[in-house]
Amino acid sequence: MKIAVFVKQVPDSAAKLSVDNGTVNWGDAPLVINPWDEYAVEAALQLAEKHNGEVAAISLGDENAKEALKHALAMGAASATLVSDPALAKADAAAAARVFAAAVQKLGGVDLAIFGKQAIDSDTGLAPAMTARVLGWPALSMVAAIPSLDAGSIKVERAIEEGRQIVEGKLPAVLSIVKDFAEPRYPSFMGIRKASKAEIPVWSLGDLGISAPDSKVSWAEISAPPARDVTSEMVTGANADEIAAKLADLIIAEGVL
Amino acid sequence: MDFRLSEEHLMVQKMVRDFVQKEVKPVIQEWDRKQEMAPFILPRMAELGILGINIPVRYGGQGFDYITLGLVCEELEAGDSPLRVVMSVHMGLNSMALLQWGTEEQKQKFLTPQAKGEKYACFGLTEPGAGSDVAGMKATARRDGDEYVLNGEKMWISLASKAHHALIVARTNPDAEPHDGLSAFIVELDRKGITTGDIHGKLGMRAGSTGYIAMQDVRVPVENRLGEEGEGFKIAMSCLDNGRYTVAAGATGLIRASLDASVKYSHERKAFNKEIGQFQLVQQKIAYMVQQYETSRLLYLKAGWMKNQGERNTRETSLAKWYATDASFDAASEAIQVHGAYGYSDEYDVERYLRNSKGGVIYEGTSEIHQLMQAGYALGYRKDAELRCELPAYDAEFWQS
């Protein structure tokens, strides 16, 4: 079984974001693998381990994205490829989906293309469904468990607001994974050694055999949300019951409940 | 000169930091209050490969260099000191001694399961009446045919009640000069005549295991002797070169934790209508913590680099350990001051940092011992004699094959 897993390099969720001259700035905060994508890599690795498969990690981005790929390699992915091209600098989800689909085609023989449910920078969550649409494959989103998988079909448990929904689809398919699937493993030390030595190939649009896809969405204006003036009050008391009673009174007085 | 860490170093650092943040930090206060070592710590560190981080792959380890060991210790102690203590005793004081002094058979029999995390290891040097005065120890090992018979008590032994193996130093020749009559033994702690237990009521390291090993007519085969008979003092001192390195690196992590907590609180807490970080006397405390962190880090990394090169580093490691542990005590104390009354409560981590930091100033050579060493080197009174077995230089090819 061949599994492609898509990872993105994003600013750390603890970064303090600002908007400077129309550009989002995260200062010197580190870039990390998109946390949702760690769940996707974990799912891909578990499926590969169970079904004698192989995991290929792919990222779209600049040189920085190699770190996300190395993280996936250190977790256990067999290979990693960066898709990078100056023409993709402002690609939206629709354009990225065409690139992802082309990468899946170039890899060849992919049974499952797996994404995290969304990226914490753009937060659109569109890439899995759009990639599935371009490929013409079923999109199985918000996957929390995979009760069965065989050579031609897959049954997944989706985590949706109403509860759990079990759906079946044919392979090949695109999945997006939610955190209920499994806690992502840490990179292993042996994986770290392999990843740190890995030379990551870079595919351009030319390598993928496509021209720069059009973006449907452009960012007309970006602004930071206005700062909220927050006041805090420490609730004290002789014991937990007294503190809880005071807190309840405050919550009721504020009209929160 | 290149101050950059390798990509491999950075990835290991992040992995251990994530482990500490996700699995240790959320529960450590509870275990500190209980004064117990969380039962998951040792098996989890073993499972992740941390217990063999800088041991060659051929001996069951992960094959990383000595700098990686330091980085791991810094990350562990930034979470809680007892985690780093595990590395100090299991790795620095025991496994690295086996790597340095052990025969091939001893490496296969003892080092390999330790590096794989199948067996935990500790170090028995200190006694109820012998701390800094190592040669004043009372424990004896009497040769009897193909065995030694060990008697005595070892005190303040980290992981005494958890470890499977202990490196025990005991007197084999009562007639020799005090330093020359000692020998080192690898002792399986399930041998008949051994009793172990924990010490309670400690100021700090409460989520760690500190205890005693009592030996009554414990029979140990000759092949368990590490090094030659009479080499025990030299072996013990070489163990300390490695243990102190882990303590220095760990104390650096404790300074970083104190600094991070103080910076965070200085932004959050307001007084006189502005955040307290705006006040110069708070800034001074933060500035000193930055100075202490950066200095400690450079000192331990230099010692780690020297270990990688195979250079004797007793002097540099002692300096790193002395400076970093003293600085960690200062930094933790000032972190409490920054936190004010809240810092005095275990609602915040900084009071635990202070309690934990005091141990490092005492064990593996008190600050006073290190001052004597440094003065001795500077004055020319002290020189390091060559050892029969030096710690092997890091050779990536050998370590990873």
Interface residues (C-beta under 8 A of the other chain):
Chain A: K70 H71 A74 Y186 P187 S188 F189 M190 I192 R193 A195 S196
Chain B: S6 E7 E8 M11 V12 M15 D18 F19 L48 G49 I53 Q62 G63 F64 Q400
